[in-house]
Amino acid sequence: MIRVGILGATGYTALELIKILLRHPEVELAVLTSRQEGNPHVAAVHPQLAGRLNMQLEDLTPPQVAARCDCVFSCLPHGASATAVAPLLEAHRRVIDFSADYRLSDPDVYAEWYGQKHADPQHLPEAVYGLPELFGERIPETRLIANPGCYPTSAILALAPFLHGDWIDPGSIVVDAKSGVSGAGRTPKLMTHYPECNESVVAYNVGRHRHTPEIDQVLSTVARQAVQVLFTPHLIPMDRGILSTVYAQPLREVREDTLLATLREFYAGKPFVRVVEHLPATKDVYGSNFCDITVRLVRGRVVVFCCIDNLVKGASGAAVQNFNLMYGFPETMAF
């Protein structure tokens, strides 16, 4: 059994992670941390877990966590996560980090987009970007996974087959993405207050969303040349889910059935990517670790549609996929 700890266990992604890990036959949940006073019972914070998990949330130091765990999932926010992760790595523990702290390879790019100096630049070179469909061969040997962002997961999975196969112009890409409110986290904010977001759709962080350099970096690796996408996120009045509609100019004449075949070939053997012929909807993947993708050719342009659940495939599900690969378990275990 692998002893597992979760740092920052009060948020939405932590709840989804706990629910998946409770089904995992090779996992012992050993530590749940929080800075809340009084070490509350997990069911007091997540009522869905009442009768399913008898644990307290504890305020522990990284060395205390390391003493009780083999692998740690960090659900802490950026900045705070790297500060906690560094001593865990020094204690030779394996870490799957949900924050952005290890996703960007250049600490100067991180500082530019996140407005603070990177807390642990020395461990950046060993971090593996945790998107198993693209980097699965590197995951088993690493001790540090940078779990992808939810928007980047949908955009990257939509675009990777066509950039890898040189089907589309890397300078023509537009990503129009829409996310449910849970993507903003559990901490109350004016933008996600019910009277503000209900029955309303709004674009936000146009041109400055922090997932932009993450998308660019990974797609540049896939394309073997520089890629800069035009990424515009929107908030949709629903609990969860992401639909990304991606537009690109083809580099040569192509048929729609060829594009679909390209998707199927690229994701053959990838258990959580479903290439579909219909236009996917967020309800198709609700609560699951699936990513549904299809493509259309519209007035000479390639249009890709990609749906994920932002809390599962966009966060906790991907993290357990990575965990399974790290420890040699079937990729689909616990799903």
C-alpha positions as CSV (number, residue, x, y, z in Angstrom):
1,M,0.0,0.0,0.0
2,I,1.2,3.5,-0.9
3,R,0.8,6.0,2.0
4,V,-0.7,9.1,0.5
5,G,-1.0,12.7,1.9
6,I,-2.9,15.6,0.6
7,L,-1.8,19.2,1.3
8,G,-4.6,21.7,1.3
9,A,-7.5,19.3,1.6
10,T,-10.3,21.7,1.9
11,G,-10.9,22.7,-1.8
12,Y,-13.0,21.2,-4.6
13,T,-10.1,19.5,-6.3
14,A,-9.0,17.9,-3.0
15,L,-12.6,16.6,-2.5
16,E,-12.6,15.0,-6.0
17,L,-9.1,13.5,-5.3
18,I,-10.2,12.0,-2.0
19,K,-13.3,10.4,-3.7
20,I,-11.1,8.8,-6.4
21,L,-8.4,7.6,-3.9
22,L,-11.0,6.0,-1.7
23,R,-11.7,3.6,-4.6
24,H,-8.0,2.9,-5.1
25,P,-7.1,-0.6,-3.9
26,E,-3.4,0.3,-3.5
27,V,-3.7,3.6,-1.5
28,E,-3.8,4.3,2.2
29,L,-4.9,7.9,2.9
30,A,-2.5,8.8,5.7
31,V,-2.5,12.7,5.9
32,L,-4.9,15.5,5.1
33,T,-3.6,18.9,5.9
34,S,-5.3,22.3,6.5
35,R,-4.5,25.4,8.4
36,Q,-8.0,25.5,9.9
37,E,-7.9,25.6,13.7
38,G,-9.1,22.7,15.8
39,N,-8.2,19.9,13.4
40,P,-11.8,19.5,12.0
41,H,-13.1,16.2,10.8
42,V,-13.0,15.9,7.1
43,A,-16.8,15.4,6.9
44,A,-17.2,18.8,8.6
45,V,-15.4,20.4,5.6
46,H,-16.7,18.0,2.9
47,P,-20.1,16.6,4.0
48,Q,-20.1,14.2,1.0
49,L,-17.5,12.2,2.9
50,A,-19.6,11.6,6.0
51,G,-19.5,7.9,6.8
52,R,-16.9,7.3,4.1
53,L,-13.7,8.6,5.7
54,N,-12.8,9.0,9.4
55,M,-9.9,11.4,9.4
56,Q,-9.1,14.8,10.8
57,L,-7.5,17.7,8.9
58,E,-4.2,18.5,10.5
59,D,-1.8,21.5,10.4
60,L,1.5,19.8,9.8
61,T,4.9,20.8,8.6
62,P,6.4,19.2,5.5
63,P,8.8,17.1,7.5
64,Q,5.9,15.8,9.5
65,V,4.0,14.9,6.3
66,A,7.1,13.3,4.9
67,A,7.4,11.0,7.9
68,R,3.9,9.6,7.4
69,C,3.7,9.5,3.5
70,D,5.3,7.9,0.5
71,C,3.6,10.2,-2.0
72,V,2.0,13.6,-1.5
73,F,-0.6,15.5,-3.6
74,S,-0.2,19.2,-3.1
75,C,-3.5,21.1,-3.6
76,L,-2.0,24.3,-2.3
77,P,-2.1,27.6,-4.3
78,H,0.9,28.7,-6.3
79,G,3.8,30.1,-4.3
80,A,2.7,28.2,-1.1
81,S,2.9,24.9,-2.9
82,A,6.6,25.2,-4.0
83,T,7.5,26.2,-0.4
84,A,6.0,23.0,0.9
85,V,7.0,20.7,-1.9
86,A,10.8,21.5,-1.8
87,P,11.3,19.9,1.7
88,L,9.2,16.9,0.6
89,L,11.5,16.3,-2.3
90,E,14.5,16.8,-0.1
91,A,13.0,14.0,2.1
92,H,12.9,11.8,-1.0
93,R,9.1,11.8,-1.3
94,R,7.3,11.7,-4.6
95,V,5.0,14.7,-5.3
96,I,2.1,15.5,-7.6
97,D,1.6,19.3,-7.5
98,F,-1.7,20.8,-8.6
99,S,-0.4,24.4,-8.6
100,A,1.3,26.2,-11.4
101,D,4.6,26.2,-9.5
102,Y,6.4,23.5,-11.6
103,R,4.6,23.8,-14.9
104,L,6.7,26.5,-16.4
105,S,10.3,25.6,-17.1
106,D,11.6,29.2,-16.9
107,P,11.4,30.9,-13.5
108,D,11.5,34.3,-15.1
109,V,8.4,33.5,-17.1
110,Y,6.7,32.3,-13.9
111,A,7.7,35.6,-12.2
112,E,6.3,37.6,-15.1
113,W,2.9,35.8,-15.1
114,Y,2.4,35.1,-11.4
115,G,3.9,38.3,-10.0
116,Q,6.3,36.7,-7.6
117,K,9.7,35.1,-7.6
118,H,9.7,31.3,-7.8
119,A,10.1,29.7,-4.4
120,D,11.9,26.5,-5.6
121,P,13.7,27.0,-9.0
122,Q,16.3,24.3,-8.3
123,H,13.7,21.6,-8.7
124,L,12.2,22.9,-11.9
125,P,14.5,20.9,-14.2
126,E,13.2,17.5,-12.8
127,A,9.5,18.3,-13.0
128,V,7.6,16.3,-15.6
129,Y,4.4,17.9,-17.1
130,G,1.7,15.5,-16.0
131,L,-0.3,15.0,-19.2
132,P,-0.1,11.2,-19.7
133,E,-1.4,11.3,-23.3
134,L,1.8,13.2,-24.3
135,F,4.4,12.6,-21.7
136,G,3.4,9.2,-20.3
137,E,6.8,7.6,-21.0
138,R,8.6,10.1,-18.6
139,I,6.2,9.8,-15.7
140,P,7.2,6.4,-14.2
141,E,10.7,7.5,-13.4
142,T,10.0,11.0,-12.0
143,R,9.4,12.0,-8.4
144,L,7.9,15.4,-9.3
145,I,4.8,15.8,-11.4
146,A,3.5,19.2,-12.5
147,N,-0.2,18.5,-12.8
148,P,-1.6,20.5,-15.8
149,G,-4.1,23.3,-15.5
150,C,-7.7,22.6,-16.6
151,Y,-7.8,25.0,-19.5
152,P,-4.4,23.9,-20.8
153,T,-5.5,20.2,-20.7
154,S,-8.5,20.9,-23.0
155,A,-6.5,23.2,-25.4
156,I,-3.4,21.0,-25.6
157,L,-5.3,17.7,-26.1
158,A,-7.3,19.4,-28.9
159,L,-4.3,20.8,-30.7
160,A,-1.4,18.3,-30.1
161,P,-2.3,15.8,-32.9
162,F,-2.5,18.6,-35.5
163,L,0.6,20.4,-34.5
164,H,2.6,17.2,-34.2
165,G,1.5,16.2,-37.7
166,D,2.1,19.6,-39.2
167,W,-1.5,20.0,-40.2
168,I,-2.1,23.5,-38.9
169,D,-0.3,26.9,-38.9
170,P,1.1,27.4,-35.3
171,G,0.7,31.1,-35.7
172,S,-3.1,31.0,-36.5
173,I,-4.5,29.3,-33.3
174,V,-7.4,30.7,-31.4
175,V,-8.6,29.0,-28.3
176,D,-12.1,30.0,-27.1
177,A,-12.7,28.2,-23.8
178,K,-15.7,28.2,-21.4
179,S,-15.5,26.9,-17.8
180,G,-17.9,26.2,-15.0
181,V,-17.6,28.3,-11.8
182,S,-15.8,25.6,-9.8
183,G,-12.7,26.4,-11.8
184,A,-12.3,29.5,-9.7
185,G,-11.9,27.5,-6.6
186,R,-13.8,27.4,-3.3
187,T,-12.7,30.7,-1.9
188,P,-15.5,33.2,-2.3
189,K,-15.0,35.9,-5.0
190,L,-17.3,38.6,-6.3
191,M,-17.1,37.3,-9.8
192,T,-18.3,33.8,-8.7
193,H,-20.9,35.1,-6.3
194,Y,-24.3,33.6,-7.3
195,P,-26.1,36.9,-8.2
196,E,-23.0,38.0,-10.3
197,C,-22.5,34.8,-12.3
198,N,-26.0,33.2,-12.6
199,E,-27.7,33.7,-16.0
200,S,-24.6,35.5,-17.3
201,V,-21.6,34.7,-19.5
202,V,-18.5,36.8,-19.3
203,A,-15.0,36.7,-20.7
204,Y,-12.2,37.4,-18.2
205,N,-8.4,37.9,-18.0
206,V,-8.4,38.5,-21.8
207,G,-4.8,38.5,-23.0
208,R,-3.4,37.9,-19.5
209,H,-4.7,34.6,-18.3
210,R,-2.0,32.7,-16.4
211,H,-2.6,29.5,-18.3
212,T,-1.5,31.1,-21.6
213,P,2.3,30.5,-21.2
214,E,1.6,27.0,-20.1
215,I,-0.4,26.3,-23.2
216,D,2.3,27.9,-25.4
217,Q,5.2,26.0,-23.7
218,V,3.7,22.6,-24.1
219,L,2.4,23.1,-27.6
220,S,5.8,24.5,-28.7
221,T,7.3,21.2,-27.4
222,V,4.8,19.2,-29.4
223,A,5.2,21.3,-32.6
224,R,9.0,21.5,-32.3
225,Q,8.7,25.2,-33.0
226,A,7.4,28.3,-31.2
227,V,3.6,28.4,-30.7
228,Q,1.7,31.4,-29.4
229,V,-2.1,30.9,-29.0
230,L,-4.8,33.6,-28.7
231,F,-6.5,32.3,-25.6
232,T,-9.8,33.7,-24.3
233,P,-11.5,32.1,-21.3
234,H,-15.2,32.6,-20.3
235,L,-17.1,31.9,-17.1
236,I,-20.3,29.9,-17.7
237,P,-23.0,29.7,-15.0
238,M,-22.7,25.9,-14.3
239,D,-20.9,24.0,-11.6
240,R,-18.2,22.2,-13.6
241,G,-17.0,21.4,-17.1
242,I,-14.9,23.0,-19.8
243,L,-15.7,23.3,-23.5
244,S,-12.8,24.5,-25.7
245,T,-13.5,25.5,-29.3
246,V,-10.2,25.8,-31.1
247,Y,-9.7,27.4,-34.5
248,A,-6.6,27.1,-36.8
249,Q,-5.6,27.5,-40.4
250,P,-4.6,24.3,-42.2
251,L,-1.2,24.3,-43.9
252,R,-2.4,22.2,-46.8
253,E,-5.6,21.0,-48.3
254,V,-7.3,18.5,-46.1
255,R,-10.6,16.6,-45.7
256,E,-12.6,16.4,-42.5
257,D,-12.5,12.6,-42.4
258,T,-8.7,12.8,-42.6
259,L,-8.6,15.1,-39.6
260,L,-10.8,12.7,-37.6
261,A,-8.5,9.9,-38.6
262,T,-5.6,11.9,-37.3
263,L,-7.2,12.3,-33.9
264,R,-8.0,8.6,-33.7
265,E,-4.5,7.5,-34.7
266,F,-2.9,10.0,-32.3
267,Y,-5.0,8.9,-29.3
268,A,-5.1,5.2,-30.1
269,G,-4.5,3.3,-26.8
270,K,-5.2,6.4,-24.7
271,P,-8.0,5.2,-22.4
272,F,-9.3,8.5,-21.3
273,V,-9.5,10.3,-24.7
274,R,-12.7,9.6,-26.7
275,V,-12.6,10.7,-30.3
276,V,-16.3,11.2,-31.2
277,E,-18.2,12.2,-34.4
278,H,-20.9,14.2,-32.7
279,L,-20.3,17.6,-31.1
280,P,-19.4,16.9,-27.5
281,A,-21.1,18.5,-24.5
282,T,-19.8,19.1,-21.0
283,K,-22.5,16.8,-19.6
284,D,-21.0,13.9,-21.6
285,V,-17.9,14.0,-19.4
286,Y,-19.4,15.3,-16.1
287,G,-17.8,13.7,-13.1
288,S,-15.5,11.5,-15.3
289,N,-11.9,11.5,-16.4
290,F,-12.8,11.4,-20.0
291,C,-11.8,13.9,-22.6
292,D,-14.2,14.0,-25.6
293,I,-12.8,15.5,-28.9
294,T,-14.0,16.0,-32.4
295,V,-13.1,18.2,-35.4
296,R,-14.8,19.9,-38.2
297,L,-13.6,21.7,-41.4
298,V,-15.5,25.0,-41.7
299,R,-14.9,27.4,-44.6
300,G,-11.4,26.1,-45.0
301,R,-10.5,26.3,-41.3
302,V,-9.9,23.5,-38.8
303,V,-12.3,23.7,-35.8
304,V,-11.6,21.4,-32.9
305,F,-14.1,20.8,-30.0
306,C,-12.8,19.4,-26.7
307,C,-14.8,18.7,-23.5
308,I,-13.5,17.8,-20.0
309,D,-14.6,17.9,-16.4
310,N,-12.4,20.6,-15.0
311,L,-12.2,19.0,-11.5
312,V,-11.4,15.5,-12.8
313,K,-9.6,15.3,-16.1
314,G,-8.6,18.9,-15.5
315,A,-7.2,18.3,-12.1
316,S,-7.7,15.3,-9.7
317,G,-8.4,12.6,-12.3
318,A,-5.2,13.5,-14.2
319,A,-3.3,13.5,-10.9
320,V,-4.4,9.9,-10.1
321,Q,-3.6,8.9,-13.7
322,N,-0.1,10.2,-13.0
323,F,0.1,8.5,-9.7
324,N,-0.8,5.2,-11.3
325,L,1.9,5.6,-13.9
326,M,4.5,6.6,-11.3
327,Y,3.9,3.4,-9.3
328,G,3.3,0.9,-12.2
329,F,-0.4,0.5,-11.7
330,P,-2.9,0.3,-14.6
331,E,-3.6,3.8,-15.8
332,T,-7.3,3.3,-15.3
333,M,-7.2,2.0,-11.7
334,A,-9.7,3.6,-9.4
335,F,-11.8,5.1,-12.2
